[in-house]
Amino acid sequence: MTTPRLVVAGSGFAGLVAALAADDLGIDTVVIEKGMLVGGATALSGGQVWVAGNHVAARLGIDDDIASGIAYVRALTASHPDLLDEAVMREWIDTAPAAARWLEDLGVLTWEIIPGFPDYHYPALSGTRPEGRYLTPAPFDGRRLGDLRTLLPPPVHFPSGVTYGELFAWGGQASRRNWDQALLAERRAHDVLTFGQALAAALLAALADRGVPVHTEAEVVSLVAEDGAVVGARVRRGGTERIESGAVMLATGSYDSDPELAERYSGTPAPYAGSVAPNTLTGDALRVAAEVGAEVRAHPAESAARLPGFRLTPTFPGDTGDRQCHEHGLPHAIVVDRRGHRFCDDAFPSAITEAVLGQRGPGGEYAHLPFFMVWDDRHRRRYGLAEVPPGGDYPPGTVTSAGSLAELAAGLGIDPDGLRQTVARYNEHADRGEDPDFARGARPWSQKFKGDAEHAPHPNIGTIEEAPFHGIELRLAMTGIPAAGLVLLTDSRVSDSAGEAIPGLYAAGSSTAMTNSGAGYNSGFSLSRGLTGGLLAARHVASLARPH
Ligand SMILES: Cc1cc2nc3c(=O)[nH]c(=O)nc-3n(C[C@H](O)[C@H](O)[C@H](O)COP(=O)(O)OP(=O)(O)OC[C@H]3O[C@@H](n4cnc5c(N)ncnc54)[C@H](O)[C@@H]3O)c2cc1C
């Protein structure tokens, strides 16, 4: 019997897990990565992996189980039950705890629970939990990567080196003034990695230890099919093309940086779209798989996470320059549209996205595009913005500042009267930590993750009154999570339009339609889908090779 072979396209979590699992099962494996760097959106991510009923929570005595996880996913998608495929959803939730444990048992990484971190919709939806479901890698020693260390992108979105527990103890991700800079510097000096960087690094190190090749700047450009089965992939590298034979796992991530696909499926008009994921995510899986008859399914645009963000200058290979805006959830800031009106719970990123994309004006136009964050100088002094530390000066050309709200409105193209009235109304209740209009920061998640734990009476609410005032136009930054993808059958097999598996073709992670998670979104779903998807595909390839 010949050794089975798996060609993995993409070196994000889904691809790296698939490669590791395949190698573990005796499959000859190669990883093909288009970018100069490894890890895709995964390496830039928060590294939160949502696993209901996981072994780490059980170890800590946290009450949870798979059935509650399933109940939550169903509740999330209650408005669109047709978007949920029960079989693949159950397979995902059932497999995730074992998949997480398998990585730990293999010695690839150690998982930690993100302490005190609730599901997005806790306690509103059934099946939710106040903590225990977010796994994240324990600090990982980047020096273990040796020469491969240069293949990881810098951690531009998260302070790699510290843990979620430390971050929360310092007042949260957005509250940078309390970050222990000395500790951060020490962790950097010892190349301690956390968040998505640790996830990518741990997997990359494990593959290197096992001798699984990961070829960068190599791109899967099409699939090779024989008699209706996929038997390999055409790979372009350095101007030459060759065929890698074997079953193919497509783990090429989302389509964030393909403007046509991003607008078609995620519904964000190009000038307002962006991505905080690498610019190599161009929907390649959809294209190459469609050529062999794969079915692509689009979920409503809202099901893809897009976060308020803004654009800076790119700083590393593959960087779009877009940065996630964490600061909108802090006190002394609000989000308004061109009329100067608030329009949602503007401390909760998904609420902003839903309102911006979901609410139309009388002529069918987006009611809240363009949209802006507006804040006062206390916010600047206390929190900073992206890489600008608290009290720092904003880089020229990024932020508009003015001595009055009227001047700020004029500078940003916002209606001055609308903005003045909105701020006055917001301030009326803000001192009491209340927002009767939109219940800003009512979700425990926003308080914990987007607020300032030291700000009383509410971590997300504070008046806007100290000049100078500041504002920036926001864009809807994609995060490597698409609304459309390849339709999967169980075992990560790619379906054709008749609902039959295309032999030899697998997909996982953000290349796949969210038929397992349905219409709703919770952070951590995405990496969790990649984890189980990668493992299931490898097992299926191995099962075909085994004698019956
Ligand atoms: C800032 C940020 C924070 C996030 N935080 C979280 C979080 O905490 N939890 C969570 O679940 N999700 C999070 N996400 C989303 C999550 O990171 C992605 O959805 C997930 O990493 C997707 O994994 P993947 O393996 O499918 O694809 P990716 O990690 O995006 O990897 C795809 C890889 O495929 C490569 N590729 C593309 N085309 C080709 C080709 N033709 N041939 C070869 N290679 C190709 C790409 O270069 C890329 O390296 C976050 C994303 C961002 C950007």
The ligand as an SDF file (V2000), in Angstrom:
LIG
                    3D

 53 58  0  0  0  0  0  0  0  0999 V2000
   -6.9210   40.8030   14.8830 C   0  0  0  0  0  0  0  0  0  0  0  0
   -7.6710   39.5240   14.8000 C   0  0  0  0  0  0  0  0  0  0  0  0
   -8.1310   38.9220   15.9590 C   0  0  0  0  0  0  0  0  0  0  0  0
   -8.8270   37.7200   15.8880 C   0  0  0  0  0  0  0  0  0  0  0  0
   -9.1250   37.0760   17.0420 N   0  0  0  0  0  0  0  0  0  0  0  0
   -9.7230   35.8590   16.9710 C   0  0  0  0  0  0  0  0  0  0  0  0
   -9.9140   35.0840   18.1450 C   0  0  0  0  0  0  0  0  0  0  0  0
   -9.4600   35.4340   19.2300 O   0  0  0  0  0  0  0  0  0  0  0  0
  -10.5840   33.9130   18.0110 N   0  0  0  0  0  0  0  0  0  0  0  0
  -11.0550   33.4540   16.8020 C   0  0  0  0  0  0  0  0  0  0  0  0
  -11.6620   32.3740   16.7420 O   0  0  0  0  0  0  0  0  0  0  0  0
  -10.8300   34.1470   15.6760 N   0  0  0  0  0  0  0  0  0  0  0  0
  -10.1550   35.3150   15.7270 C   0  0  0  0  0  0  0  0  0  0  0  0
   -9.8860   35.9780   14.5830 N   0  0  0  0  0  0  0  0  0  0  0  0
  -10.2520   35.3460   13.3110 C   0  0  0  0  0  0  0  0  0  0  0  0
   -9.3110   34.1850   13.0440 C   0  0  0  0  0  0  0  0  0  0  0  0
   -7.9830   34.5900   13.2640 O   0  0  0  0  0  0  0  0  0  0  0  0
   -9.4260   33.6500   11.6210 C   0  0  0  0  0  0  0  0  0  0  0  0
  -10.7410   33.4620   11.2540 O   0  0  0  0  0  0  0  0  0  0  0  0
   -8.7030   32.3090   11.5820 C   0  0  0  0  0  0  0  0  0  0  0  0
   -7.3640   32.5330   11.9280 O   0  0  0  0  0  0  0  0  0  0  0  0
   -8.7960   31.6530   10.2330 C   0  0  0  0  0  0  0  0  0  0  0  0
   -7.9160   30.5550   10.2600 O   0  0  0  0  0  0  0  0  0  0  0  0
   -7.6020   29.7930    8.9280 P   0  0  0  0  0  0  0  0  0  0  0  0
   -6.5750   28.7960    9.2670 O   0  0  0  0  0  0  0  0  0  0  0  0
   -8.8410   29.3410    8.2970 O   0  0  0  0  0  0  0  0  0  0  0  0
   -7.0200   30.9220    7.9570 O   0  0  0  0  0  0  0  0  0  0  0  0
   -5.8000   31.9770    8.1550 P   0  0  0  0  0  0  0  0  0  0  0  0
   -5.2600   31.9290    9.5360 O   0  0  0  0  0  0  0  0  0  0  0  0
   -6.2580   33.2510    7.6460 O   0  0  0  0  0  0  0  0  0  0  0  0
   -4.6960   31.3470    7.2010 O   0  0  0  0  0  0  0  0  0  0  0  0
   -4.9030   31.2360    5.8270 C   0  0  0  0  0  0  0  0  0  0  0  0
   -3.5400   31.1570    5.1710 C   0  0  0  0  0  0  0  0  0  0  0  0
   -3.6890   30.7340    3.8190 O   0  0  0  0  0  0  0  0  0  0  0  0
   -2.7480   31.4390    3.0120 C   0  0  0  0  0  0  0  0  0  0  0  0
   -3.1850   31.3740    1.6180 N   0  0  0  0  0  0  0  0  0  0  0  0
   -4.1360   32.1240    1.0160 C   0  0  0  0  0  0  0  0  0  0  0  0
   -4.2740   31.7460   -0.2780 N   0  0  0  0  0  0  0  0  0  0  0  0
   -3.3840   30.7490   -0.4870 C   0  0  0  0  0  0  0  0  0  0  0  0
   -3.0370   29.9530   -1.6190 C   0  0  0  0  0  0  0  0  0  0  0  0
   -3.6500   30.0910   -2.7990 N   0  0  0  0  0  0  0  0  0  0  0  0
   -2.0740   29.0150   -1.4780 N   0  0  0  0  0  0  0  0  0  0  0  0
   -1.4250   28.8560   -0.3000 C   0  0  0  0  0  0  0  0  0  0  0  0
   -1.7060   29.5810    0.8100 N   0  0  0  0  0  0  0  0  0  0  0  0
   -2.6830   30.5160    0.7170 C   0  0  0  0  0  0  0  0  0  0  0  0
   -2.7590   32.8100    3.6160 C   0  0  0  0  0  0  0  0  0  0  0  0
   -1.6050   33.5260    3.2530 O   0  0  0  0  0  0  0  0  0  0  0  0
   -2.8340   32.5180    5.1090 C   0  0  0  0  0  0  0  0  0  0  0  0
   -1.5610   32.4010    5.6730 O   0  0  0  0  0  0  0  0  0  0  0  0
   -9.1390   37.1510   14.6240 C   0  0  0  0  0  0  0  0  0  0  0  0
   -8.6580   37.7330   13.4640 C   0  0  0  0  0  0  0  0  0  0  0  0
   -7.9020   38.8980   13.5430 C   0  0  0  0  0  0  0  0  0  0  0  0
   -7.3430   39.4520   12.2700 C   0  0  0  0  0  0  0  0  0  0  0  0
  1  2  1  0
  2  3  1  0
  2 52  2  0
  3  4  2  0
  4  5  1  0
  4 50  1  0
  5  6  2  0
  6  7  1  0
  6 13  1  0
  7  8  2  0
  7  9  1  0
  9 10  1  0
 10 11  2  0
 10 12  1  0
 12 13  2  0
 13 14  1  0
 14 15  1  0
 14 50  1  0
 15 16  1  0
 16 17  1  0
 16 18  1  0
 18 19  1  0
 18 20  1  0
 20 21  1  0
 20 22  1  0
 22 23  1  0
 23 24  1  0
 24 25  2  0
 24 26  1  0
 24 27  1  0
 27 28  1  0
 28 29  2  0
 28 30  1  0
 28 31  1  0
 31 32  1  0
 32 33  1  0
 33 34  1  0
 33 48  1  0
 34 35  1  0
 35 36  1  0
 35 46  1  0
 36 37  1  0
 36 45  1  0
 37 38  2  0
 38 39  1  0
 39 40  1  0
 39 45  2  0
 40 41  1  0
 40 42  2  0
 42 43  1  0
 43 44  2  0
 44 45  1  0
 46 47  1  0
 46 48  1  0
 48 49  1  0
 50 51  2  0
 51 52  1  0
 52 53  1  0
M  END
$$$$
